[in-house]
């Protein structure tokens, strides 16, 4: 389900973001338009995207998601509508790759978090999902690849 987790250095990354707070029931209705809006701002300003989009989850509960849709860019985006500039700080993370449909992400996170706990790592509360291969690249959900990451709190 997930590849062997590993420790990696994440470089600083500028992003065009849209902050979203939504229920689990409505996430599919807000995700696509949000990605499109942030992507359009990056393209119109000629600064991106410079890689695959990612989500920065601040808080996930049984009922809601509180996260940012993030489009990597080469320079700070000029704010337009809901789109704002943000910089993901450089950090050391524990990361893995999940391959499969998005419906399997919850189980992948559960497996990944179990590995983190079993191996004694201390991580921050926020999580990142980077959508390396998705519906835009393949119609087959079994081909989709999502990078899961959590910043480490203390050095190894």
Residue frames as a rotation matrix with the C-alpha (Angstrom) as fourth column:
UNK 1
0.563 0.827 0.000 0.00
0.827 -0.563 0.000 0.00
0.000 0.000 -1.000 0.00
UNK 2
0.928 -0.357 -0.103 2.78
-0.352 -0.934 0.062 2.47
-0.118 -0.022 -0.993 0.89
UNK 3
0.423 -0.878 -0.223 6.46
0.080 0.281 -0.956 2.42
0.902 0.387 0.190 0.02
UNK 4
0.142 -0.475 -0.868 9.02
0.966 0.258 0.017 2.13
0.216 -0.841 0.496 2.81
UNK 5
0.976 0.217 0.019 9.01
0.205 -0.943 0.263 5.43
0.075 -0.252 -0.965 4.70
UNK 6
0.024 -0.998 0.057 12.22
0.941 0.003 -0.339 7.46
0.338 0.062 0.939 4.72
UNK 7
0.371 -0.044 -0.928 13.66
0.501 -0.832 0.240 10.68
-0.782 -0.553 -0.287 6.08
UNK 8
0.042 -0.311 0.949 14.18
0.964 -0.236 -0.120 13.47
0.262 0.920 0.290 3.53
UNK 9
-0.600 -0.243 -0.763 15.13
0.418 -0.907 -0.040 17.13
-0.682 -0.343 0.646 3.37
UNK 10
0.361 0.747 0.558 12.38
0.929 -0.236 -0.286 19.29
-0.082 0.622 -0.779 1.90
UNK 11
-0.746 -0.633 0.205 13.65
0.654 -0.755 0.050 22.52
0.123 0.171 0.977 0.38
UNK 12
-0.480 0.560 -0.675 11.88
0.027 -0.760 -0.649 25.81
-0.877 -0.330 0.350 0.88
UNK 13
-0.680 0.322 0.659 9.06
0.733 0.262 0.628 26.12
0.030 0.910 -0.414 -1.67
UNK 14
-0.813 0.466 -0.348 7.09
-0.402 -0.883 -0.244 29.18
-0.421 -0.059 0.905 -2.68
UNK 15
-0.712 0.638 0.293 3.44
0.700 0.679 0.223 28.49
-0.057 0.364 -0.930 -3.44
UNK 16
-0.664 0.715 0.218 0.23
-0.577 -0.676 0.458 30.11
0.475 0.178 0.862 -4.59
UNK 17
-0.925 0.280 -0.257 -2.34
0.377 0.769 -0.516 28.94
0.053 -0.574 -0.817 -2.04
UNK 18
-0.204 0.917 0.342 -6.05
-0.520 -0.397 0.756 28.96
0.829 -0.024 0.558 -1.34
UNK 19
-0.945 -0.070 0.321 -7.12
-0.323 0.370 -0.871 28.22
-0.058 -0.926 -0.372 2.22
UNK 20
-0.229 0.876 -0.425 -10.11
-0.385 0.320 0.866 25.85
0.894 0.362 0.263 2.50
UNK 21
-0.875 0.173 0.453 -12.24
-0.358 0.399 -0.844 24.83
-0.327 -0.901 -0.287 5.46
UNK 22
-0.206 0.794 -0.572 -14.90
-0.864 0.128 0.488 22.34
0.460 0.595 0.659 4.42
UNK 23
0.321 0.396 0.860 -16.81
-0.729 0.683 -0.043 19.29
-0.604 -0.614 0.508 5.50
UNK 24
-0.652 -0.521 0.550 -15.86
-0.132 0.793 0.595 15.82
-0.746 0.315 -0.586 4.31
UNK 25
0.103 0.812 0.574 -19.16
0.613 0.403 -0.680 15.73
-0.783 0.422 -0.456 2.41
UNK 26
0.915 0.349 -0.201 -18.31
0.103 -0.686 -0.720 18.82
-0.389 0.638 -0.664 0.33
UNK 27
0.085 -0.977 -0.195 -14.55
-0.141 -0.205 0.969 18.43
-0.986 -0.055 -0.155 -0.23
UNK 28
-0.375 -0.220 0.901 -15.03
0.760 0.484 0.434 17.00
-0.531 0.847 -0.014 -3.73
UNK 29
0.589 0.686 0.427 -17.08
0.808 -0.507 -0.300 20.09
0.011 0.522 -0.853 -4.65
UNK 30
0.938 -0.215 -0.271 -14.45
-0.136 -0.950 0.283 22.62
-0.318 -0.228 -0.920 -3.52
UNK 31
0.199 -0.947 0.252 -11.17
0.258 0.298 0.919 20.90
-0.946 -0.118 0.303 -4.38
UNK 32
-0.003 -0.192 0.981 -11.37
0.976 0.211 0.044 21.09
-0.216 0.958 0.187 -8.19
UNK 33
0.753 0.323 0.573 -12.43
0.486 -0.860 -0.155 24.74
0.443 0.395 -0.805 -8.40
UNK 34
0.869 -0.471 -0.148 -9.78
-0.148 -0.533 0.833 25.71
-0.471 -0.702 -0.533 -5.82
UNK 35
0.020 -0.876 0.482 -7.00
0.552 0.412 0.725 23.95
-0.834 0.252 0.492 -7.73
UNK 36
0.180 0.128 0.975 -8.18
0.972 -0.173 -0.157 25.61
0.149 0.977 -0.156 -10.94
UNK 37
0.956 0.239 0.173 -8.27
0.206 -0.960 0.188 29.07
0.211 -0.144 -0.967 -9.35
UNK 38
0.600 -0.794 -0.096 -4.78
-0.150 -0.229 0.962 28.80
-0.786 -0.563 -0.257 -7.82
UNK 39
-0.061 -0.603 0.795 -3.35
0.751 0.497 0.435 27.24
-0.658 0.624 0.423 -10.99
UNK 40
0.526 0.344 0.778 -4.84
0.805 -0.498 -0.324 30.03
0.276 0.796 -0.539 -13.13
UNK 41
0.976 -0.191 -0.109 -3.26
-0.124 -0.886 0.446 32.73
-0.181 -0.421 -0.889 -10.93
UNK 42
0.218 -0.954 0.206 0.17
0.076 0.227 0.971 31.06
-0.973 -0.196 0.122 -11.19
UNK 43
-0.079 -0.208 0.975 -0.11
0.933 0.330 0.146 30.68
-0.352 0.921 0.168 -14.97
UNK 44
0.775 0.455 0.439 -1.46
0.586 -0.776 -0.231 34.21
0.236 0.436 -0.868 -15.54
UNK 45
0.872 -0.481 -0.088 1.48
-0.356 -0.747 0.562 35.64
-0.336 -0.459 -0.822 -13.61
UNK 46
0.664 -0.599 -0.447 3.96
-0.378 0.247 -0.892 33.44
0.644 0.762 -0.063 -15.48
UNK 47
-0.144 -0.742 0.654 5.41
-0.962 -0.049 -0.268 31.88
0.231 -0.668 -0.707 -12.32
UNK 48
-0.734 -0.141 0.665 4.08
-0.414 0.868 -0.274 28.36
-0.539 -0.476 -0.695 -12.33
UNK 49
0.923 -0.042 0.383 3.30
-0.325 0.448 0.833 25.70
-0.207 -0.893 0.400 -11.76
UNK 50
0.077 -0.975 -0.210 6.88
-0.959 -0.015 -0.283 24.55
0.273 0.223 -0.936 -11.17
UNK 51
-0.941 -0.307 -0.142 5.85
-0.262 0.927 -0.268 21.05
0.214 -0.215 -0.953 -10.04
UNK 52
-0.390 0.840 -0.377 2.89
0.506 0.537 0.675 18.99
0.770 0.073 -0.634 -8.88
UNK 53
0.000 0.494 0.870 0.30
-0.574 -0.712 0.404 20.63
0.819 -0.499 0.283 -6.66
UNK 54
-0.653 -0.206 -0.729 0.09
0.426 0.695 -0.579 19.68
0.626 -0.689 -0.366 -3.00
UNK 55
0.512 0.810 0.287 -2.19
0.032 -0.351 0.936 20.08
0.859 -0.470 -0.206 0.00
UNK 56
-0.761 -0.643 0.091 -0.99
-0.018 -0.120 -0.993 21.38
0.649 -0.757 0.080 3.36
UNK 57
0.274 0.901 -0.336 -3.42
0.333 0.239 0.912 20.06
0.902 -0.362 -0.234 5.98
UNK 58
-0.459 -0.355 0.814 -3.53
-0.551 -0.605 -0.574 22.08
0.697 -0.713 0.082 9.18
UNK 59
-0.665 0.340 0.665 -6.24
-0.549 0.382 -0.744 20.04
-0.507 -0.860 -0.067 10.89
UNK 60
-0.508 0.546 -0.666 -8.31
-0.408 0.528 0.745 17.02
0.758 0.650 -0.046 9.92
UNK 61
-0.596 0.410 0.690 -11.25
-0.652 0.254 -0.715 15.85
-0.468 -0.876 0.116 12.02
UNK 62
-0.664 0.433 0.610 -13.91
0.465 0.878 -0.117 13.22
-0.586 0.205 -0.784 11.48
UNK 63
0.371 0.929 -0.001 -16.16
0.647 -0.259 -0.717 15.97
-0.666 0.266 -0.697 10.08
UNK 64
0.962 0.075 -0.262 -13.92
-0.069 -0.863 -0.500 18.61
-0.264 0.500 -0.825 8.49
UNK 65
0.204 -0.923 0.326 -10.76
0.976 0.168 -0.135 19.48
0.070 0.346 0.936 6.60
UNK 66
0.901 -0.121 -0.417 -8.75
-0.046 -0.982 0.185 22.67
-0.432 -0.148 -0.890 7.25
UNK 67
0.129 -0.854 0.504 -6.06
0.720 0.430 0.545 22.92
-0.682 0.293 0.670 4.58
UNK 68
0.144 -0.185 -0.972 -4.35
-0.544 -0.836 0.078 24.90
-0.827 0.517 -0.221 1.84
UNK 69
0.816 -0.023 0.578 -4.37
0.512 0.495 -0.702 24.01
-0.270 0.868 0.416 -1.84
UNK 70
0.326 -0.813 -0.482 -0.78
-0.211 -0.560 0.801 24.77
-0.921 -0.159 -0.355 -2.91
UNK 71
0.938 -0.135 0.319 0.60
0.341 0.202 -0.918 25.35
0.059 0.970 0.236 -6.41
UNK 72
0.185 -0.938 -0.295 4.43
0.670 -0.099 0.735 25.52
-0.719 -0.333 0.610 -6.46
UNK 73
0.958 0.131 0.256 5.69
0.272 -0.702 -0.658 28.73
0.093 0.700 -0.708 -8.08
UNK 74
0.153 -0.977 0.148 9.04
0.881 0.067 -0.468 30.31
0.448 0.202 0.871 -8.96
UNK 75
-0.854 -0.329 0.403 8.29
0.141 -0.892 -0.430 33.70
0.501 -0.311 0.808 -7.33
UNK 76
-0.743 0.621 -0.250 5.74
0.284 -0.046 -0.958 35.03
-0.606 -0.782 -0.142 -4.85
UNK 77
-0.375 0.723 0.580 2.28
0.857 0.033 0.514 35.20
0.352 0.690 -0.632 -6.39
UNK 78
-0.925 0.238 0.295 0.49
-0.292 -0.944 -0.153 38.55
0.242 -0.227 0.943 -6.31
UNK 79
-0.710 0.696 0.105 -2.68
0.270 0.407 -0.873 38.07
-0.650 -0.592 -0.477 -4.28
UNK 80
-0.754 0.573 -0.322 -5.80
-0.592 -0.381 0.710 37.80
0.284 0.726 0.626 -6.42
UNK 81
0.255 0.917 -0.307 -9.23
-0.484 0.396 0.780 36.71
0.837 -0.050 0.545 -5.20
UNK 82
0.960 0.144 0.241 -8.71
-0.281 0.476 0.833 33.86
0.005 -0.868 0.497 -2.73
UNK 83
0.626 -0.771 -0.117 -5.14
0.604 0.574 -0.553 33.19
0.493 0.275 0.825 -3.93
UNK 84
0.906 -0.393 0.158 -2.35
-0.400 -0.668 0.627 34.24
-0.141 -0.631 -0.763 -1.56
UNK 85
0.215 -0.917 -0.336 1.44
-0.440 0.216 -0.871 33.87
0.872 0.335 -0.358 -1.47
UNK 86
0.865 -0.045 0.499 3.02
-0.452 0.361 0.816 31.44
-0.217 -0.931 0.292 0.98
UNK 87
0.012 -0.898 -0.439 6.40
-0.767 0.274 -0.580 29.81
0.641 0.344 -0.686 1.49
UNK 88
0.946 0.150 -0.286 6.70
0.021 0.855 0.519 26.26
0.323 -0.497 0.806 2.72
UNK 89
0.517 -0.802 0.299 9.71
-0.833 -0.392 0.390 26.31
-0.196 -0.451 -0.871 5.04
UNK 90
-0.085 -0.656 -0.750 12.68
-0.530 0.667 -0.523 24.03
0.844 0.353 -0.405 4.46
UNK 91
0.303 0.217 0.928 12.38
-0.934 0.263 0.243 21.07
-0.192 -0.940 0.282 6.80
UNK 92
-0.880 -0.435 -0.190 13.37
-0.446 0.895 0.021 17.50
0.161 0.103 -0.982 7.49
UNK 93
0.109 0.992 0.066 10.38
-0.994 0.109 -0.005 15.20
-0.012 -0.065 0.998 6.95
UNK 94
-0.687 -0.080 0.722 9.39
-0.061 0.997 0.052 11.59
-0.724 -0.009 -0.690 7.17
UNK 95
-0.094 0.580 -0.809 7.79
-0.923 -0.356 -0.147 10.67
-0.374 0.733 0.569 3.86
UNK 96
-0.544 0.001 0.839 6.35
0.200 0.971 0.128 7.82
-0.815 0.237 -0.528 1.84
UNK 97
-0.734 0.365 -0.573 4.54
-0.675 -0.303 0.672 7.23
0.072 0.880 0.469 -1.45
UNK 98
-0.250 0.756 0.605 1.04
-0.057 0.612 -0.789 5.80
-0.967 -0.231 -0.110 -1.61
UNK 99
-0.917 0.022 -0.399 -0.05
-0.399 -0.003 0.917 4.32
0.019 1.000 0.011 -4.95
UNK 100
-0.673 0.739 0.032 -3.74
0.739 0.671 0.048 3.89
0.014 0.056 -0.998 -5.63
UNK 101
-0.025 0.780 0.625 -7.12
0.546 -0.514 0.662 5.65
0.837 0.358 -0.413 -5.61
UNK 102
-0.534 -0.183 0.825 -7.74
-0.368 -0.828 -0.422 8.59
0.761 -0.530 0.375 -3.32
UNK 103
0.572 0.810 0.129 -10.29
-0.521 0.237 0.820 6.53
0.634 -0.537 0.557 -1.37
UNK 104
0.623 -0.399 -0.673 -7.31
0.565 0.824 0.035 4.60
0.540 -0.402 0.739 0.04
UNK 105
-0.093 -0.729 0.678 -5.52
-0.064 -0.675 -0.735 7.66
0.994 -0.112 0.016 1.42
UNK 106
0.474 0.311 0.823 -7.05
-0.796 -0.248 0.552 7.38
0.376 -0.917 0.130 4.91
UNK 107
0.991 -0.122 0.059 -5.78
0.090 0.917 0.389 3.82
-0.102 -0.380 0.919 5.30
UNK 108
0.366 -0.908 0.202 -2.39
0.575 0.051 -0.817 4.82
0.732 0.415 0.541 3.85
UNK 109
0.032 -0.314 0.949 -2.10
-0.510 -0.822 -0.255 7.62
0.860 -0.476 -0.186 6.42
UNK 110
0.801 0.318 0.507 -3.06
-0.596 0.350 0.723 5.21
0.052 -0.881 0.470 9.20
UNK 111
0.835 -0.547 -0.064 -0.32
0.534 0.833 -0.147 2.77
0.134 0.089 0.987 8.14
UNK 112
0.114 -0.807 0.580 2.21
0.345 -0.515 -0.785 5.60
0.931 0.290 0.220 7.74
UNK 113
0.258 0.034 0.965 1.38
-0.719 -0.661 0.215 7.12
0.645 -0.750 -0.147 11.15
UNK 114
0.985 0.077 0.151 1.73
-0.156 0.759 0.632 3.69
-0.066 -0.646 0.760 12.74
UNK 115
0.505 -0.862 0.050 5.21
0.722 0.390 -0.572 3.35
0.473 0.325 0.819 11.23
UNK 116
0.032 -0.467 0.884 6.17
-0.156 -0.876 -0.457 6.82
0.987 -0.123 -0.101 12.50
UNK 117
0.585 0.274 0.763 5.03
-0.766 -0.123 0.631 5.96
0.267 -0.954 0.138 16.03
UNK 118
0.981 -0.192 -0.016 6.66
0.190 0.951 0.245 2.49
-0.032 -0.244 0.969 16.02
UNK 119
0.289 -0.931 0.221 9.96
0.783 0.097 -0.614 4.06
0.550 0.351 0.758 14.98
UNK 120
0.141 -0.201 -0.970 9.86
0.930 -0.309 0.199 6.78
-0.340 -0.930 0.143 17.65
UNK 121
-0.674 -0.374 0.637 9.74
0.619 -0.757 0.211 9.85
0.404 0.536 0.741 15.43
UNK 122
-0.160 0.583 -0.797 8.26
0.626 -0.564 -0.538 13.08
-0.763 -0.585 -0.275 16.77
UNK 123
-0.630 0.011 0.777 6.40
0.734 -0.320 0.599 15.04
0.256 0.947 0.193 14.10
UNK 124
-0.930 0.354 -0.095 4.40
-0.319 -0.909 -0.270 18.24
-0.182 -0.220 0.958 13.83
UNK 125
-0.306 0.912 0.272 0.61
0.086 0.311 -0.946 18.23
-0.948 -0.266 -0.174 13.65
UNK 126
0.341 0.462 -0.819 0.41
-0.733 -0.415 -0.539 19.32
-0.589 0.784 0.197 10.03
UNK 127
-0.035 -0.277 0.960 0.61
0.375 0.887 0.270 16.96
-0.926 0.370 0.073 7.07
UNK 128
-0.221 -0.103 -0.970 1.35
-0.788 -0.567 0.240 17.29
-0.575 0.817 0.044 3.37
UNK 129
0.244 0.261 0.934 -0.02
0.427 0.836 -0.345 15.37
-0.871 0.483 0.093 0.40
UNK 130
-0.322 -0.396 -0.860 1.71
-0.648 -0.570 0.505 15.94
-0.690 0.720 -0.073 -2.94
UNK 131
0.583 0.690 0.430 -0.24
-0.093 0.583 -0.807 14.60
-0.807 0.430 0.403 -5.91
UNK 132
-0.393 -0.914 -0.106 2.57
-0.306 0.021 0.952 13.27
-0.867 0.406 -0.288 -8.11
UNK 133
-0.960 0.226 -0.163 0.36
-0.079 0.339 0.938 11.34
0.267 0.913 -0.307 -10.55
UNK 134
-0.566 0.823 0.041 -3.41
-0.086 -0.010 -0.996 11.81
-0.820 -0.567 0.076 -10.56
UNK 135
0.267 0.827 0.495 -6.48
0.472 0.335 -0.815 11.88
-0.840 0.451 -0.301 -12.78
UNK 136
0.672 -0.040 -0.740 -4.88
-0.509 -0.750 -0.421 14.39
-0.538 0.660 -0.525 -15.16
UNK 137
-0.285 -0.899 -0.333 -2.12
-0.929 0.174 0.327 11.91
-0.236 0.402 -0.885 -16.01
UNK 138
-0.956 -0.018 -0.292 -3.98
-0.098 0.960 0.263 8.58
0.276 0.280 -0.919 -15.88
UNK 139
-0.076 0.996 0.054 -7.59
-0.767 -0.093 0.635 7.45
0.637 0.007 0.771 -15.94
UNK 140
0.294 0.107 -0.950 -6.61
0.258 0.948 0.187 4.39
0.920 -0.300 0.251 -13.91
UNK 141
0.746 0.060 0.663 -6.70
-0.540 -0.528 0.656 5.16
0.389 -0.847 -0.361 -10.14
UNK 142
0.889 -0.458 0.002 -4.25
0.388 0.755 0.528 2.30
-0.244 -0.468 0.849 -9.53
UNK 143
0.197 -0.839 0.508 -1.59
0.823 -0.140 -0.550 4.44
0.532 0.526 0.663 -11.30
UNK 144
0.667 0.119 0.736 -2.10
-0.110 -0.961 0.255 7.48
0.737 -0.251 -0.627 -9.04
UNK 145
-0.051 -0.776 -0.629 0.82
0.842 0.305 -0.445 8.31
0.537 -0.552 0.637 -6.73
UNK 146
0.730 0.328 0.600 0.56
-0.067 -0.839 0.540 10.56
0.681 -0.434 -0.590 -3.68
UNK 147
-0.400 -0.893 -0.206 3.53
0.330 0.070 -0.941 11.58
0.855 -0.445 0.267 -1.53
UNK 148
0.797 0.589 -0.137 2.64
0.294 -0.180 0.939 11.72
0.528 -0.788 -0.316 2.19
UNK 149
-0.303 -0.949 0.091 4.91
0.415 -0.217 -0.884 13.84
0.858 -0.230 0.459 4.43
UNK 150
0.879 0.427 -0.212 5.13
0.381 -0.361 0.851 14.99
0.287 -0.829 -0.480 8.04
UNK 151
0.272 -0.807 0.524 7.74
-0.383 -0.591 -0.710 17.46
0.883 -0.007 -0.470 9.28
UNK 152
0.128 -0.345 -0.930 10.00
0.773 0.622 -0.124 16.14
0.621 -0.703 0.347 12.04
UNK 153
0.937 0.267 0.227 10.09
0.056 -0.753 0.655 18.13
0.346 -0.601 -0.721 15.28
UNK 154
0.633 -0.753 0.179 13.53
-0.461 -0.182 0.869 17.11
-0.622 -0.632 -0.462 16.45
UNK 155
0.175 -0.647 -0.742 16.73
-0.939 0.116 -0.322 16.20
0.295 0.753 -0.588 14.65
UNK 156
0.881 0.104 -0.461 17.74
-0.065 0.993 0.100 12.56
0.469 -0.058 0.882 14.47
